[in-house]
Amino acid sequence: MNGNLSIAHLVAQASIPVQLIMLILLLASVGSWAVIIAKRGLFNKTKKSADDFENRFWSGGTLVDLYESTRRNKEEQGIVTIFSAGFEEYTRQQQSGRLDPDDVMPAVQRQMRVAQVREIERLEGGLSLLATIGSVSPYVGLLGTVWGIMSAFISIGSAKQASLAMVAPGIAEALIATAIGLFAAIPAVVAYNFFTRSIESLENRFSTFSEEMVGIIERALRNPKA
């Protein structure tokens, strides 16, 4: 490619509005990748924590021992948070002298639902930014494209003689704005869809665990000697 038509030269020679649009899109791309990397680490950590905890939950130990273990290890995320919320409410109900399952279970289920909703909200944090970048960036890039092409045609109109060499830089800078817009949007959209599916999977997993734990507590209340 000719040095005068290199991407760096075209960006440097672009009009101020187009440069601002490119800068906004580059910042949006950096922001989306920061969210993607952070969310990827969070989801991996949440899934690993759920795997480890469920293995211990079904290993045959008591709920009291499992709860004390989570407190000692300061485990406070994902499925552990839901378990702790349910167990702590169950303990409070017992300490207050309520042993009737019809009184205890609604309170336990309520606390576990609240904990689950908070965990899902934590996992969803930042996804709205990805959705916004993914949906808006192509249009912002298109704005830069329109502006660049408009500037190119204005140059043609003011020139006595028009040539390809005269309009090519303006059109090229316009297309660069579109490319940057797509560069920002595509990873954001892909990541948003991936994380959304992961949240649905984890939410189903949390709900299943909650039902299983509620069943265990209810059986313990109805058959205290079992």
Helices and strands as residue ranges (DSSP letters): G 3-5, H 7-13, H 16-57, H 63-72, H 79-95, H 101-124, H 127-158, H 164-222
